[in-house]
Amino acid sequence: MGRRPKNKTIIKKRGKVKPPQLLRGMKDIIPQEQDYWDYIRDAARKIARAYGFKRIDTPILENSTLFVRATGKHTDIVEKEMFAFTD
């Protein structure tokens, strides 16, 4: 038998196997929806360029300790607007 991967995509709970679920607020954009989202992104890009904005790419996920350290453990950002999960 091989070693179990560190990153568990299936969680065993009381003997039942639970399939992976999307993180709250995150959604896959499937091929049938790509044209729509390309149109939205292109329109937003044109408007931003017209006002002199340039593109930046930020991390999609951040380590939650960064926000806890910067804003405090008991703030709306940490308690209501963040989703933390264990890898």
matplotlib code that plots the C-alpha trace (Angstrom):
import matplotlib.pyplot as plt

x = [0.0, 1.2, 1.3, -1.7, -1.5, -1.2, -3.9, -7.1, -9.8, -12.2, -13.1, -14.1, -16.6, -18.3, -17.4, -19.1, -17.2, -18.1, -17.4, -15.4, -17.5, -16.9, -15.6, -18.3, -18.1, -16.1, -17.6, -16.2, -16.9, -17.8, -17.2, -20.8, -20.4, -17.0, -18.4, -20.5, -17.7, -15.2, -17.6, -17.9, -14.1, -13.5, -16.0, -14.5, -10.9, -11.9, -13.5, -10.5, -8.0, -10.1, -9.6, -5.8, -5.9, -3.5, -3.9, -2.5, -2.9, -3.3, -3.4, -6.7, -6.2, -4.2, -3.0, -5.6, -3.0, -2.0, -5.5, -5.8, -2.4, -3.3, -6.9, -7.4, -9.1, -12.5, -13.3, -15.9, -13.3, -12.1, -15.4, -17.8, -16.0, -13.3, -13.4, -10.6, -9.9, -7.2, -5.0]
y = [0.0, 3.5, 6.4, 8.6, 12.1, 15.0, 16.9, 15.0, 15.7, 13.2, 13.4, 10.3, 11.0, 8.2, 5.7, 7.6, 9.1, 12.7, 14.1, 17.3, 20.5, 24.0, 26.6, 29.1, 32.1, 30.1, 28.7, 27.0, 28.8, 26.0, 26.0, 27.0, 30.1, 31.3, 33.5, 35.4, 35.9, 36.8, 39.6, 40.9, 40.8, 42.5, 45.3, 45.8, 45.8, 48.5, 50.8, 50.4, 51.2, 54.2, 55.6, 54.8, 51.7, 48.9, 45.2, 43.6, 39.9, 39.2, 35.8, 34.1, 32.5, 34.0, 32.5, 33.5, 34.3, 37.3, 38.8, 37.7, 39.4, 42.6, 43.1, 41.0, 37.7, 39.2, 41.5, 41.3, 40.5, 37.5, 36.3, 37.0, 37.6, 34.9, 31.2, 29.3, 25.6, 23.2, 21.8]
z = [0.0, -0.8, 1.6, 2.2, 0.8, 3.2, 1.4, 2.2, -0.3, 1.4, 5.0, 7.0, 9.7, 11.7, 9.0, 6.2, 3.3, 2.6, -0.9, -1.2, -1.2, -2.7, -0.3, 0.6, -1.9, -4.4, -7.6, -10.7, -14.0, -16.3, -20.1, -20.9, -18.7, -20.1, -22.9, -20.4, -18.0, -20.7, -21.8, -18.2, -17.7, -21.0, -20.3, -16.8, -18.3, -20.9, -18.2, -15.9, -18.7, -19.7, -16.2, -16.1, -13.9, -14.5, -13.7, -10.6, -9.6, -5.9, -4.1, -4.3, -0.9, 2.0, 5.2, 7.8, 10.5, 8.4, 8.9, 12.5, 13.3, 11.4, 12.5, 15.7, 16.3, 17.2, 14.3, 11.6, 9.0, 10.8, 12.3, 9.5, 6.2, 6.3, 5.6, 7.3, 6.5, 7.5, 4.7]

ax = plt.figure().add_subplot(projection="3d")
ax.plot(x, y, z, "-o")
ax.set_aspect("equal")
plt.show()
